[in-house]
Amino acid sequence: AENLLCRLQDNFQALTEKLTLRNILFGTWVIFNFLLEEMGERINDLEKRVADLMTEAGVENSNEELK
């Protein structure tokens, strides 16, 4: 019975560690996706501002010339 209890405790500990790691990885993934989305929005905003400034300056460039 003591051996069974030890095995159950070991299995519970291993499961707890796996769940903790899974939660950490999921949290990291959520933060990473949020940061990617945030950076994408900032890049889009920057592109719009550059285009607006170019328009104000009377410069006409196509997207092909900017790449």
C-alpha atoms as an extended CHARMM CRD file, in Angstrom:
* protein
*
        67  EXT
         1         1  ALA       CA              0.0000000000        0.0000000000        0.0000000000  PROA      1               0.0000000000
         2         2  GLU       CA              2.8550000000        2.3620000000        0.7790000000  PROA      2               0.0000000000
         3         3  ASN       CA              4.4150000000        1.6520000000       -2.6200000000  PROA      3               0.0000000000
         4         4  LEU       CA              1.0990000000        2.4370000000       -4.3320000000  PROA      4               0.0000000000
         5         5  LEU       CA              0.8340000000        5.7070000000       -2.3980000000  PROA      5               0.0000000000
         6         6  CYS       CA              4.3640000000        6.6830000000       -3.4390000000  PROA      6               0.0000000000
         7         7  ARG       CA              3.5730000000        5.9200000000       -7.0900000000  PROA      7               0.0000000000
         8         8  LEU       CA              0.3630000000        7.9570000000       -6.8850000000  PROA      8               0.0000000000
         9         9  GLN       CA              2.2560000000       10.8770000000       -5.3620000000  PROA      9               0.0000000000
        10        10  ASP       CA              4.9220000000       10.6680000000       -8.0700000000  PROA      10              0.0000000000
        11        11  ASN       CA              2.2840000000       10.5540000000      -10.8080000000  PROA      11              0.0000000000
        12        12  PHE       CA              0.4370000000       13.4980000000       -9.2520000000  PROA      12              0.0000000000
        13        13  GLN       CA              3.6800000000       15.4860000000       -9.0270000000  PROA      13              0.0000000000
        14        14  ALA       CA              4.5440000000       14.7170000000      -12.6690000000  PROA      14              0.0000000000
        15        15  LEU       CA              1.0570000000       15.7360000000      -13.7860000000  PROA      15              0.0000000000
        16        16  THR       CA              1.2680000000       18.9510000000      -11.7630000000  PROA      16              0.0000000000
        17        17  GLU       CA              4.6140000000       19.7940000000      -13.3890000000  PROA      17              0.0000000000
        18        18  LYS       CA              3.2330000000       19.1040000000      -16.8750000000  PROA      18              0.0000000000
        19        19  LEU       CA              0.1850000000       21.2890000000      -16.2510000000  PROA      19              0.0000000000
        20        20  THR       CA              2.3530000000       24.0770000000      -14.8500000000  PROA      20              0.0000000000
        21        21  LEU       CA              4.6400000000       23.9440000000      -17.8820000000  PROA      21              0.0000000000
        22        22  ARG       CA              1.6450000000       23.8680000000      -20.2290000000  PROA      22              0.0000000000
        23        23  ASN       CA              0.1840000000       26.9500000000      -18.4950000000  PROA      23              0.0000000000
        24        24  ILE       CA              3.5130000000       28.7770000000      -18.7410000000  PROA      24              0.0000000000
        25        25  LEU       CA              3.8340000000       27.9270000000      -22.4300000000  PROA      25              0.0000000000
        26        26  PHE       CA              0.2520000000       28.9570000000      -23.1360000000  PROA      26              0.0000000000
        27        27  GLY       CA              0.7380000000       32.2420000000      -21.2900000000  PROA      27              0.0000000000
        28        28  THR       CA              3.9280000000       32.8900000000      -23.2470000000  PROA      28              0.0000000000
        29        29  TRP       CA              2.1080000000       32.1340000000      -26.5130000000  PROA      29              0.0000000000
        30        30  VAL       CA             -0.7210000000       34.5410000000      -25.6200000000  PROA      30              0.0000000000
        31        31  ILE       CA              1.7360000000       37.3230000000      -24.7710000000  PROA      31              0.0000000000
        32        32  PHE       CA              3.7620000000       36.6630000000      -27.9380000000  PROA      32              0.0000000000
        33        33  ASN       CA              0.6420000000       36.8360000000      -30.1220000000  PROA      33              0.0000000000
        34        34  PHE       CA             -0.4430000000       40.0540000000      -28.4050000000  PROA      34              0.0000000000
        35        35  LEU       CA              2.9730000000       41.6070000000      -29.0220000000  PROA      35              0.0000000000
        36        36  LEU       CA              2.9610000000       40.5380000000      -32.6780000000  PROA      36              0.0000000000
        37        37  GLU       CA             -0.4730000000       42.0500000000      -33.1570000000  PROA      37              0.0000000000
        38        38  GLU       CA              0.6070000000       45.2480000000      -31.4100000000  PROA      38              0.0000000000
        39        39  MET       CA              3.7250000000       45.5210000000      -33.5840000000  PROA      39              0.0000000000
        40        40  GLY       CA              1.6450000000       44.9210000000      -36.7080000000  PROA      40              0.0000000000
        41        41  GLU       CA             -0.6670000000       47.7770000000      -35.7440000000  PROA      41              0.0000000000
        42        42  ARG       CA              2.3000000000       50.0660000000      -35.0960000000  PROA      42              0.0000000000
        43        43  ILE       CA              3.8620000000       49.1900000000      -38.4570000000  PROA      43              0.0000000000
        44        44  ASN       CA              0.5760000000       49.9040000000      -40.2380000000  PROA      44              0.0000000000
        45        45  ASP       CA              0.2970000000       53.2370000000      -38.4170000000  PROA      45              0.0000000000
        46        46  LEU       CA              3.8800000000       54.1140000000      -39.3200000000  PROA      46              0.0000000000
        47        47  GLU       CA              3.2920000000       53.2560000000      -42.9940000000  PROA      47              0.0000000000
        48        48  LYS       CA              0.2040000000       55.4850000000      -43.0300000000  PROA      48              0.0000000000
        49        49  ARG       CA              2.0790000000       58.3730000000      -41.4140000000  PROA      49              0.0000000000
        50        50  VAL       CA              4.9340000000       58.0660000000      -43.9120000000  PROA      50              0.0000000000
        51        51  ALA       CA              2.4620000000       58.0180000000      -46.7980000000  PROA      51              0.0000000000
        52        52  ASP       CA              0.7030000000       61.0890000000      -45.3490000000  PROA      52              0.0000000000
        53        53  LEU       CA              4.0120000000       62.9390000000      -44.9900000000  PROA      53              0.0000000000
        54        54  MET       CA              4.9880000000       62.0430000000      -48.5420000000  PROA      54              0.0000000000
        55        55  THR       CA              1.6360000000       63.3480000000      -49.7750000000  PROA      55              0.0000000000
        56        56  GLU       CA              2.1190000000       66.5750000000      -47.8180000000  PROA      56              0.0000000000
        57        57  ALA       CA              5.5870000000       66.9500000000      -49.2960000000  PROA      57              0.0000000000
        58        58  GLY       CA              4.2550000000       66.3610000000      -52.8070000000  PROA      58              0.0000000000
        59        59  VAL       CA              6.2640000000       63.1720000000      -53.2520000000  PROA      59              0.0000000000
        60        60  GLU       CA              4.5780000000       60.3870000000      -55.1830000000  PROA      60              0.0000000000
        61        61  ASN       CA              6.0120000000       56.9180000000      -54.7650000000  PROA      61              0.0000000000
        62        62  SER       CA              4.2810000000       53.6910000000      -55.5080000000  PROA      62              0.0000000000
        63        63  ASN       CA              4.5280000000       50.8000000000      -53.0910000000  PROA      63              0.0000000000
        64        64  GLU       CA              6.8790000000       49.0990000000      -55.5400000000  PROA      64              0.0000000000
        65        65  GLU       CA              9.4170000000       51.9240000000      -55.2120000000  PROA      65              0.0000000000
        66        66  LEU       CA              9.3090000000       51.7410000000      -51.4210000000  PROA      66              0.0000000000
        67        67  LYS       CA             10.2320000000       48.0600000000      -51.2740000000  PROA      67              0.0000000000
